[in-house]
Amino acid sequence: MTNHPKVDHCVEALCRHGCRAVRGYIAALQTGQELPEASRLDAQERILLQQELQAIMAVYEGANSSCPL
């Protein structure tokens, strides 16, 4: 987690939607699209959100891992 309560809450909310959705959220954040779940985050917090989601998804991109949802 990030030690930023708003960002951590958003990470948890987005991750509940599953891996495929999280990949879409990462792509949206990379292109500057607004996510309703992240509407209360400032620009720096959105960057932190994207970084945290990418770090989480990196776990599922390993050779022996698969996305459960």
Backbone bond lengths (Angstrom), bond angles and torsions (degrees), N, CA, C in turn:
res aa  C-N    CA-C-N  psi(-1)  N-CA   C-N-CA  omega(-1)  CA-C   N-CA-C  phi
1 M - - - 1.448 - - 1.527 110.01 -
2 T 1.303 114.89 169.79 1.459 120.05 -169.33 1.529 114.63 -98.03
3 N 1.315 118.46 -10.64 1.463 122.89 -172.84 1.524 111.97 67.04
4 H 1.322 116.90 18.26 1.459 123.83 172.49 1.532 105.94 -118.21
5 P 1.329 117.78 103.13 1.470 120.56 -172.49 1.525 114.82 -52.30
6 K 1.326 117.64 -42.29 1.471 118.87 -179.32 1.521 111.08 -64.88
7 V 1.319 116.56 -41.62 1.464 120.94 179.88 1.526 109.87 -67.81
8 D 1.321 116.82 -44.96 1.462 120.47 -179.93 1.522 111.60 -60.62
9 H 1.318 116.56 -41.05 1.468 120.53 177.76 1.531 110.44 -61.91
10 C 1.315 116.12 -42.74 1.460 120.99 179.40 1.524 111.12 -65.47
11 V 1.324 117.51 -42.12 1.469 121.62 177.52 1.521 109.55 -57.62
12 E 1.318 116.73 -48.53 1.458 120.67 -179.27 1.524 111.49 -61.09
13 A 1.322 116.78 -43.55 1.463 120.84 -179.65 1.525 111.48 -63.45
14 L 1.324 117.26 -43.65 1.462 120.92 -178.87 1.523 111.60 -69.61
15 C 1.319 117.26 -39.11 1.462 120.58 -178.23 1.528 112.50 -67.11
16 R 1.304 117.41 -22.97 1.472 120.35 176.82 1.529 111.75 -63.14
17 H 1.317 116.98 -19.65 1.466 121.14 -177.48 1.523 112.92 -83.17
18 G 1.320 117.86 -7.60 1.460 121.30 177.08 1.516 113.42 98.11
19 C 1.323 114.07 167.61 1.465 121.77 -173.77 1.528 113.55 -62.32
20 R 1.312 116.60 -44.77 1.470 118.54 -178.18 1.517 110.96 -60.89
21 A 1.326 115.79 -43.35 1.461 119.78 179.22 1.526 110.67 -64.45
22 V 1.329 117.07 -41.60 1.469 120.45 -179.39 1.519 110.37 -62.19
23 R 1.325 117.32 -39.67 1.476 118.75 176.19 1.532 110.67 -59.65
24 G 1.314 116.69 -38.93 1.465 120.58 176.68 1.516 111.98 -66.00
25 Y 1.340 117.13 -38.76 1.464 120.30 178.05 1.525 110.50 -64.76
26 I 1.320 116.57 -40.07 1.468 120.06 178.20 1.523 109.66 -62.12
27 A 1.317 116.98 -46.01 1.470 120.49 179.43 1.527 110.63 -60.97
28 A 1.312 116.62 -41.04 1.465 120.40 179.26 1.527 110.75 -63.85
29 L 1.316 116.71 -44.46 1.464 120.00 178.95 1.519 111.60 -63.88
30 Q 1.325 116.82 -36.88 1.466 120.42 -179.94 1.525 111.92 -64.82
31 T 1.319 117.08 -28.87 1.467 120.83 -179.42 1.525 112.72 -98.41
32 G 1.339 115.94 7.02 1.462 119.48 175.99 1.511 115.42 81.58
33 Q 1.311 117.27 11.01 1.463 120.04 178.10 1.519 110.14 -71.70
34 E 1.312 115.44 149.44 1.456 121.26 177.89 1.520 109.94 -85.26
35 L 1.312 116.22 135.19 1.457 122.00 172.79 1.525 107.24 -105.87
36 P 1.327 117.64 129.92 1.467 118.62 178.98 1.528 112.61 -54.37
37 E 1.325 116.73 -37.72 1.463 120.79 -179.30 1.523 112.24 -66.96
38 A 1.313 117.24 -20.98 1.463 121.78 -177.66 1.525 112.30 -106.68
39 S 1.304 117.03 14.35 1.464 120.35 -174.23 1.529 113.16 -63.96
40 R 1.312 117.92 -23.18 1.466 120.85 -179.34 1.522 112.87 -92.58
41 L 1.317 116.77 2.72 1.462 120.72 179.84 1.521 110.12 -93.39
42 D 1.327 116.01 143.41 1.466 119.15 174.41 1.526 109.14 -83.37
43 A 1.309 117.12 179.77 1.469 121.50 -174.84 1.526 111.79 -59.55
44 Q 1.319 117.72 -43.82 1.469 121.11 -179.89 1.531 110.98 -65.51
45 E 1.313 116.23 -38.81 1.467 119.96 179.16 1.524 111.02 -68.17
46 R 1.334 117.69 -35.08 1.468 120.39 176.67 1.530 110.76 -66.11
47 I 1.323 116.87 -36.70 1.467 120.15 175.59 1.526 109.49 -63.74
48 L 1.299 116.76 -44.97 1.461 121.53 178.48 1.526 110.43 -62.59
49 L 1.326 117.48 -40.31 1.460 122.25 176.35 1.525 110.39 -58.97
50 Q 1.312 116.87 -48.49 1.466 121.06 179.58 1.526 110.57 -60.26
51 Q 1.310 117.49 -44.83 1.459 121.12 -179.66 1.521 111.28 -62.30
52 E 1.312 116.81 -42.02 1.466 120.57 -179.33 1.527 110.83 -67.09
53 L 1.322 117.13 -42.56 1.467 119.75 177.73 1.522 110.79 -62.64
54 Q 1.327 117.13 -40.73 1.460 120.41 178.62 1.527 110.89 -64.29
55 A 1.322 117.15 -39.59 1.467 120.56 179.04 1.528 110.18 -65.18
56 I 1.307 117.00 -40.70 1.464 120.55 178.20 1.519 110.55 -64.29
57 M 1.316 117.31 -44.94 1.461 120.79 -177.10 1.527 111.54 -69.79
58 A 1.314 118.17 -24.94 1.464 121.09 178.04 1.521 110.92 -60.22
59 V 1.313 116.81 -30.30 1.468 121.36 177.95 1.526 110.02 -61.98
60 Y 1.331 116.73 -37.43 1.457 121.42 -176.59 1.527 112.93 -84.27
61 E 1.311 117.68 -6.31 1.455 120.66 -179.27 1.525 112.29 -96.44
62 G 1.329 117.04 2.43 1.455 121.21 177.83 1.516 110.75 -68.45
63 A 1.303 116.91 162.50 1.460 123.16 -175.68 1.532 112.46 -60.86
64 N 1.316 118.15 -33.99 1.464 120.73 -175.51 1.525 112.39 -104.49
65 S 1.297 118.24 11.81 1.454 121.28 -178.29 1.513 110.89 -113.57
66 S 1.294 114.15 152.36 1.458 119.32 173.65 1.511 108.73 -137.71
67 C 1.273 115.24 154.85 1.449 121.32 -179.22 1.539 108.21 -75.94
68 P 1.322 117.15 121.52 1.459 118.78 -177.58 1.526 113.76 -71.06
69 L 1.295 118.49 -22.26 1.465 120.96 -179.93 1.503 110.52 -135.37
